[in-house]
Amino acid sequence: MITKIFIDMDGVVADFVKAALKVHNKQDPWHNNPKHHGSYDIDKIWNLTFTEFWTPINDDDNFWNALDKTEEADELMEFLEAL
């Protein structure tokens, strides 16, 4: 019997990238841009330092609370709840 399931939030049930795009007012670097496929360091793709990337996120008091669900979040949770 399964008693605990740990779920990765980022990109699995919470859409961190969508929120990061919004807070930085930038376009999705992967959409229709194959040169970035396979690269997951969005800060490096945008040529931002660690601080430049995280400061606007950390300064937004509602960033983490306002993350949208991914498209598959509800289906995944229903599946896991049925186990």
One Martini backbone bead per residue (centre of mass of N, CA, C, O) as a GRO file, in nm:
protein
   83
    1MET     BB    1   0.095   0.037   0.023
    2ILE     BB    2   0.048   0.366  -0.034
    3THR     BB    3   0.135   0.659   0.177
    4LYS     BB    4   0.345   0.824  -0.015
    5ILE     BB    5   0.368   1.119  -0.230
    6PHE     BB    6   0.601   1.289  -0.421
    7ILE     BB    7   0.575   1.620  -0.571
    8ASP     BB    8   0.671   1.797  -0.825
    9MET     BB    9   0.594   2.122  -0.893
   10ASP     BB   10   0.784   2.211  -1.116
   11GLY     BB   11   0.609   2.146  -1.411
   12VAL     BB   12   0.373   1.959  -1.293
   13VAL     BB   13   0.158   2.159  -1.110
   14ALA     BB   14   0.346   2.415  -1.155
   15ASP     BB   15   0.388   2.730  -1.343
   16PHE     BB   16   0.681   2.883  -1.332
   17VAL     BB   17   0.745   2.991  -1.614
   18LYS     BB   18   0.499   3.168  -1.658
   19ALA     BB   19   0.564   3.355  -1.413
   20ALA     BB   20   0.848   3.441  -1.505
   21LEU     BB   21   0.765   3.575  -1.766
   22LYS     BB   22   0.584   3.787  -1.635
   23VAL     BB   23   0.788   3.924  -1.431
   24HIS     BB   24   0.994   3.978  -1.692
   25ASN     BB   25   0.859   4.039  -1.962
   26LYS     BB   26   0.871   3.762  -2.140
   27GLN     BB   27   0.937   3.529  -2.366
   28ASP     BB   28   0.934   3.220  -2.475
   29PRO     BB   29   1.238   3.058  -2.557
   30TRP     BB   30   1.108   2.774  -2.678
   31HIS     BB   31   0.915   2.893  -2.869
   32ASN     BB   32   1.009   2.838  -3.179
   33ASN     BB   33   1.321   2.754  -3.048
   34PRO     BB   34   1.548   2.508  -3.095
   35LYS     BB   35   1.817   2.621  -2.963
   36HIS     BB   36   1.679   2.578  -2.656
   37HIS     BB   37   1.658   2.293  -2.665
   38GLY     BB   38   1.774   2.141  -2.360
   39SER     BB   39   1.753   2.417  -2.211
   40TYR     BB   40   1.687   2.512  -1.850
   41ASP     BB   41   1.838   2.799  -1.825
   42ILE     BB   42   1.674   3.085  -1.836
   43ASP     BB   43   1.887   3.288  -1.740
   44LYS     BB   44   2.093   3.221  -1.968
   45ILE     BB   45   1.916   3.273  -2.212
   46TRP     BB   46   1.871   3.584  -2.100
   47ASN     BB   47   2.135   3.693  -1.969
   48LEU     BB   48   2.122   3.637  -1.653
   49THR     BB   49   2.167   3.666  -1.346
   50PHE     BB   50   2.081   3.540  -1.060
   51THR     BB   51   1.980   3.813  -0.943
   52GLU     BB   52   1.814   3.911  -1.190
   53PHE     BB   53   1.616   3.673  -1.175
   54TRP     BB   54   1.527   3.662  -0.853
   55THR     BB   55   1.440   3.946  -0.757
   56PRO     BB   56   1.151   3.978  -0.885
   57ILE     BB   57   1.043   3.728  -0.742
   58ASN     BB   58   1.111   3.808  -0.442
   59ASP     BB   59   0.949   4.093  -0.466
   60ASP     BB   60   0.697   3.910  -0.509
   61ASP     BB   61   0.458   3.837  -0.275
   62ASN     BB   62   0.268   3.649  -0.496
   63PHE     BB   63   0.413   3.444  -0.672
   64TRP     BB   64   0.372   3.159  -0.530
   65ASN     BB   65   0.053   3.186  -0.490
   66ALA     BB   66   0.000   3.243  -0.825
   67LEU     BB   67   0.043   2.981  -0.941
   68ASP     BB   68  -0.026   2.797  -1.192
   69LYS     BB   69  -0.151   2.538  -1.330
   70THR     BB   70  -0.113   2.282  -1.503
   71GLU     BB   71  -0.279   2.108  -1.741
   72GLU     BB   72  -0.215   1.816  -1.578
   73ALA     BB   73  -0.277   1.838  -1.268
   74ASP     BB   74  -0.560   1.716  -1.223
   75GLU     BB   75  -0.508   1.440  -1.352
   76LEU     BB   76  -0.276   1.358  -1.169
   77MET     BB   77  -0.424   1.378  -0.897
   78GLU     BB   78  -0.645   1.174  -0.961
   79PHE     BB   79  -0.459   0.938  -1.005
   80LEU     BB   80  -0.316   0.943  -0.723
   81GLU     BB   81  -0.581   0.921  -0.548
   82ALA     BB   82  -0.648   0.622  -0.672
   83LEU     BB   83  -0.407   0.449  -0.531
   0.00000   0.00000   0.00000
